């Protein structure tokens, strides 16, 4: 038992070093994200009307659950604590962005086509080596990343010893991506 007179351990140093614990089960994934929104109709217009998600269940004007492919929900939208609210101010903590993964480059291109047709502006477009990504904000100011992963065999090899993956941020050729959209 530590002596009560001993100084408290430096917990900050431990927090800066990665834990040497056993890795998480590789089958674990992110099941869904739940977003606070100011206006449920506006959020549904964006996520269902522009991006094409399907409404699975709705609880009046307070909450809705939407998905791709009939899953119970990939995104929950609610106004329980946020009806009429404002996005968090810059410099505060919170969700940086929600990342929505598309199965193919052509599917991402179709998402870009939808954004262009709806006149939704991009805040960025990047080639990360392992993936290609489009960045934007939803109507409530929540960051959204739309991306597809390249096949693992196409990922750039790590350049630093100890790294398991090599990622970078380079400009994405948005015009070339858009040209791949079905019916572009």
N, C-alpha and C positions, 0 to 999 in steps of 0.2 A: 504494500500500500504506500503511495507516495506521501512524503512528509508535507503537511499543509503549508509549511513555510517555503517549500520549493516554488520556484517561478513556474508559471503556467507554460506548457509546451508551445512552441511556435507552430500553430496550426496552419499558418499561411504557407510555410515551406512545404508541408505535406500536400497542400492543395495544389501547388504548382507542379508537382511531380505526378506522372501518370501512375495509377495503381497497377500493381503486378498481379492482379486477380485473374482468375480463369476467364477467358473470353465468354461473352454472352452466346447463347444458342444461336447458330446462324440462321435459323428459321424465324427469328423474331423480326417483326417489321412494325412500322407505324400504321396503326389501324385507321385512325381518323383524326381530324383536327376539328376543334369547336371554336368558332369565332364569335366575338361580341360585335354586333352591328347596330347602327343607329336606326336603320329603316329596313325591315325585312323584305318588303316588296322590291326595293332598289337592289338589295343584295341578291334576291332571286332573279331579277332581270339580268344581272351580270353573270352569276354563276350558271344559271340554267339557260337564259336567253342568249348570252354571248358565248360562253364556254361550252355549253351543251350538256351540263350535268342534268340528271333526271331527279325530279322531286319524288322522294320515297314516302315521306310522312310530314304532316304539318300540324302544328299546334296553334291554330288561330293566327293572330298577328304577332305572336311571341317567339316562335321557334319553327325551324324546318330542318329536315334531314335530307341530304341530296347525295347521289352516287353516280358512278360510272359502271355500267354493266349489271345493274340490279343488286349490288351489294347493299346491306342494310343502310349504311351511310359512310361516305368518305369525309364529308364535311357537314358539320352541324352549324347552323346559324341561329343566333338568338339575340333578343333585345331585353333579356331579363334584367341586366344591370346597365344597359347602354342605350335604350330608346332615346333618340334625339341627341345622343352624345357626340363628342368630337374625338378625332384620332388622338392618340398619345402625343404629347409634345416631343419634339426632337430632344435628344439628350436624356430620355427616360428609358427604363428597362421595359422589356416585353418581347413579344414575338417579332423576329426580324423579317421572316417571310414564311409562307406556306409553300412547299414545293410539290408540284403536281407532275408526276412522271408519266410520259406518253410512251407507248410500246415501240414506236418506230419514228424515224425522222419524218416520214410522210404524215404521220398523225400530228407531229409537232407543227409541220408546215400548215396543216389544216387549221390548227389552233391559231397560228399567225394570221391566216386568211380571215378567220372569224374576227380577230381583233382589228384588222385593217378595215373590214366592212363595217364594224361597229364604231370605228374611229376612236378606239381605245389606245392611248399613247403608251409606248414602251419607255421605261426608264433605263433600260439597258438590254444588251444582247451579247452573250459571251460564248466562246468556245473554251471549254475547260479541259480539253484533251480526253477526258473520260466521258464527257457529256457536252451537249449544246443546250443553251438556256436562253429563255426570254424572261425579262423582268418587267413588272408593272405593278401598279397599285390597284386594289379593288375600290369600289366607291366609298368605302369607309377608311381608306388610307392604309389598309393592311397590305403589306408586301406580298406579292405572289410571284413565284418562279414556275414557269412552264418549261419542262425539259425532257430530253430523251437520253438514255445512256447508250453510248457506243458498246458494241460487243466487247467483252473483256479482252479478247485476243487483239483488239485494236487499241487498247489503252497504252499510252506511252510508258515505257519502262521507268522505274524509279531512278533518279540520278544521285540521290544521297543514300549513303549506307544507313540501314535501319528503317528507311521508309518502305512502305508496302505499296504505295501508289504515287504516281506523279500527276499532280493537277496544276493547272495554270489558268490565267485569265487572258484571253486574246479576243480581239473583235470577231464577232460572228458575221458572216456574209448573209445578211437578212434577205437581200434580193434573191440570192441563190436558194435560200430556204423557201421563200415564198413561191418560187418557180416550181417547187416540188409539190405544192398543194394540189389536191385533186380538183380539177375544174378551174385551175388558176388561169 
